[in-house]
């Protein structure tokens, strides 16, 4: 296996790293403190050409692979997990899903403004009573002439309060379980759609997360993604790519916490010497480094396999590897960030040091895109062939 990135991948990574260092890192604490998305930031991301990074150039995208998108996510997360999260929900959960599953007419209508940043995208799957049990969604869609009437509530939707376009999952046949799910393209200007509230989160502040209400929402039949009652394939394929993609979100957070820990350990003097000279601190740093490097290999492999699956490769392999990648990386990031706080001591528990932000942000990685418990079940069932 070639562990070296291509020249194109390295150039992209370095470009985003430079942007993140200059544009995001100086305002990351303000974004978190104010729980506010800076004016003009979406346009800056669009100017980088990453809003539709995996979208076919025919529809305004960059036509890059999943690994490229994962590298962007990693670099953004090093500076601001909130920005990485909202960008990822737009670029991956919405744009990549549409690029992979929508019809040509749908792509021509919805993808160009998403790729330019004129519109913001989101994914509407999770509900108040359907998180890990995604197949048990209760939002209904009933055919009425050339429209569907949609009723239900979506919860914990990243970009939900600000989105223009949402990939929405509904039940069109409530008695058929997974075989009764239908995916739609929801324009948030459609009558019957509203945002109930923006959620106040402990981490990833600045990334808008909300509860969405669909009350007799009218969605044209032409906005079905694929076919009626065939949305489970769209859902599962999207979840595999989401897990492969967002593993690097957690990786980037861990790398940022590790970098701050090295810097602090060299500067902080106790008992007449830098704490970096103490073996217990060295052990922590060695374990942090080892976890990060192991996670990097797993994440990059998952991204490469996700691309292979799109081209007709082994879909079940990416199902297993993507779950394993985000499982390991998210839990590793939590450990690394906790150790970063520990290395900083009392200062790590104070808001002026960024490690506490990384610590708060990292926890989401074990919850979103399926909890760690669900990821373990996926891996186990693939191993056992169940």
N, C-alpha and C positions, 0 to 999 in steps of 0.2 A: 504493500500500500504506500502510495506517495503522500508523505505528510507535509509536503511543501505546497503553499498556496501558489496559484498562478500569478503571473505579473499583473493581470487585470484585477485579481482579488486583492493583491497587496496594494495596488494603487487606490482602489476603492476604500479599503480599510484605512489607509493613511490619510486620505482626503477627509473621511468622516471623523477620524481621530483629531485632525487639525481643527475642523469645525467645532467639534465638541469641546476641545480645550479652550478655544478662543471665544466661542459664542455661548456655550451652555454652562460650562463650569463656573464662570463668574456670577451667573444668575441662579444657579441651582438651589442655593439656600433660600433665596427670595421666593422662587417658585414654590418650594415646600412650605415656607413660613406663611405666605399669603394664600396658599392653595389656589393659585391663579396661573393661567396659561398666558404667557407674554404676547402682547400685540405684535403681529407680524411674523411670529415664529413659524406658523404653517407655511408662509410664503418662502421663508428662508430654507425650509426643508424641501419645498418644491423646486427652488433654485438649484439645489444639489442634485436634482433629478431622481430622487428616491421615493417620491410619493406613490408612484406606480412601478416600483423597482422590478417586480417580476412580471409585469403586464406586457403583453405583446406590443412592440412598437407601432403596429397597425392601429392601436387604440390609444396611443400616446404614452406608452410605458417605456421602460428601459430595456425590457426583454432579458433581464439578468436571471440567474439561477437562485435557488433557495439558499445555497451557501452564501452568496453575495448578500442577500437580505439578512441572513443570520449575523454576518460580520458587521453590517450596519447597526443592527440591534445591539450587539455587544459593545460597540464603540459609543453609541448614544447612552447606554446604560451606565457606562463608566462615569459619565458626567452627571446624568439625570435619569434615574429609572422612570420617573413620571413621563418624561418626553419619549423615552424608548417604548413605554407601554402604550401611550396614545398613538404614536406613529405606527407601532406594530399592529394595533387594532385596525387602523386605517389601511395600511399597506398589505397586511397579510390576511386578517380575518375578513375584510371586505373585498379589497381589490383583487387579491390572489384567488379568492373563492370565485369571484365573478369571472376572472380570466380563465379559470379552469373549468367552470360549469355552465356559465351563461351562454345564451345563443348569440350569434353574430350581431343580430339587431339590438339585443340588450347591451352587448358590449359597446357598440357604437354610440348608444344613447347615454350610458351611465359612466363608462370608464374615462373618457377624455377629461371631464371636469374634475374627476377624482385624482387623475394623474397630475393635473396642473395645480392642485390645492384649492381650486375654486370651491369644490365640495369636499366634505369630510365624511368618512365612512365608518361603519361600526357593524357588529354582529349581534343579532338578537336571538339568543338561544336560552340562557339561564332564566329561570322563573323563581318566584318566592318559594315554591314547593318542588322545584325540579332543578337541582344543581348537578350533583354527581349522577343522578338518575335522569339523564338528559332525554331519554326516550319517552319519559313520562310527562312531557310538557302538556299543558292544559289549554294553551291558546288555540282557539278554534278558527277555522276558515271555512265558510259555507258559500257555495256557488250561488250567485244571483244574477242570471243573465251573463253579461260579459265582464262581471266583476265578482270578487269574493268579498264577503263581509267577515271581517276579522275581529275577534274579541279575546282579550286576555291581558296579562301583565308580564312584563319582562323586568328582571332585577339584576343588579350588578353589571350593567352594560357600560363597558368602557367606551367613551366618546358619545354615549347615548344622549346626554343633554345638548350636545352641539352638532350631532350628525345630520347630514343631508340625505344620505343613502345608507340603508341598513339591509343586510342579508338576514332575513327573518324566517324562523322556523315555526311551523304551525301544525296542528292536527286537522286533517281533512276527513279522517275516518277514525274516530276515537276508539272504536272497538277493535282496531287492528294493530295496536301497539306500534312497533317500529315500521310496519308496512302501511301505516296511515299518516306518515309525516310528509309534509310538502313545504318546500322552500320557496320564498318569494323575494323579490326586490321591492323594498318599501321606500318610497319617497316620503320623507317626513312632512312634506306639505300636503299629503293626502288627507282628506277630511276624516276625523275620528282618531287621529294620532295626537298624543300629548306626552309631555314629560311631567311626571308626578313630582319628582324631587331629585335634586343632586345630593349624592351621599357624602357624608363627612367621614373620611377614612383616616386611619392611623398612619398609613404610609402611602407612597406614590401620590402625594398631594400635588395638585396642579393638573393631574390627569383627571378629567371630568368623568365621573361614574354616576349612573342614575337609574331610576326606576321609570319604566316606560309604560304608558297605558294605551291600549287599543280598544276603543269603544265604538262598535259598528264602523270600524275603519274600512274604507272602500279601496281595495287594491285590484287593478285591472287583471284579468285572466292572463293577458300577455306577459305579465310580470312573474309568472311561475318560472322558477329555475329548474330546467329539466321537465319532469312530468309530475302530474298530481299523484300523490301517495308514493313517490319514488325519492323523497328527500333524504332518506336515511343514508344513501350512498354519498350524497353531497356532504351531509353532516359528518360522517365517519372519516371521509377523505380529508375534510377540512380540519378535523381534530388531530389527525396524524401530522399534518403539516404544521399546525399550530404548536404542537408539542416539540417538534423538531426545531421550529423557528424560535420559540420563546425560551428554550434552554439557554441560549446565549444572553438573554435578558438577565437571568440569574448569574451567569458567568461574568458578565460585565460588572455587576454589583460587587461580586466577590473580588474581582481584580482591583476595583477601586478601594475597597476596604483593606486589601493586602498592601497596596501601595502606600496608603496612609499609615499603616502599622509599621512598615519598614522605616518610613521617614521619622515617625514619632520615636521609635525604639532607638534610633541613632542619636536623636536630639535630647531625649529625656535622661537626665543624670540622677542617679540614686546611689547612695553609699560610695560616692566619689567616682562613679564610672557610668557610661551610657548603659541603659538597661538592655541594649542589644548584646552586650557582652555576657549576660546571664544565660545559663544553659536552658532554663525554663522558657525564657522568651524565645531563644533560638529554636527550641522544640516546637513551640507554637507556630513560628514562621515557617519552619520546614514542613509541618503538617498542612498548613494553609497552602503553601506552594504546591505540594504534591496533589492535594485535592483539586486545585484549580487546573493543573495540567492534565490530570486524568479526565476531568469534566470536559475540558476543551476537545480532547480527542473524541469523546463520546458524542458531544454536540455536533462537531463537524461531520462525523460519520453519519449521524441521523439526518443532517441537512443534505448530504450527498445522496443518501438512500431515498430521501423524499423526492429529489429530482428524478432519480431512476424510476421510482414508482409512477411518476407522472408520464414517463416515456414508455410505460409498459413493463416495468421491472416487478420485483417481488413485493406486492403490496403488504403481505402479512409480515415481512421482515421489517419494514418501516414502522408498522403498527407496534411491534415489540421494541425496536430500538429507540423510536421516538419517545415512548413511554419511559423506557429505562433512562434515556438521556436527561429528560426534564426531572424525573424522580431523583436521580443522583445529584444533578447540578443544583437543583433548588435546595435540597437538604444540605449539600456542601456549602452553599452560599450562606445559609443561616448559621452554620457552624463557624465559618470564617468571619462573618460579621460579629458574632458574639465574642469570638476571640479578639477581634479588633477592639471592641469596647473594653474587654478585659485588659488588653495591653495598654490602653490609654488610661486605665484606672478611673479615678473620679472625673477626669476631664472627658472621658468617653461617655459619661452620663450627662454631660452638659451640652446644650443645644448649639454652642458655637463651634463644636467639633463635628465634622461631617459623618464620622463613623456611626453616630446614633441614627442618622438618616438612613444610611445603608442598612443598618440593623432593622429598622422599621420597614423599609422597602422590601427587603429580602423575603420576609415572611409570606408575601403574596404568592411567591413562586411555588409554595407547597400547597396552595389552595386553588389558584386559577388554572383553567384548562384541564380540570380534573384534579382531585386531591391526590396527595401522595398515596393514600390508601387505595384509591381507584387505579392509580398507575401500577401499583404492586399487583393488583388483581389482573390487569391486562398482561403484564409480563409473565405472571405465573400461568395464566391460561394459554398463552402462546407457547410457553415451554412444554406444557403438558398436552397441548393439542386439544384443549377442551373448548 
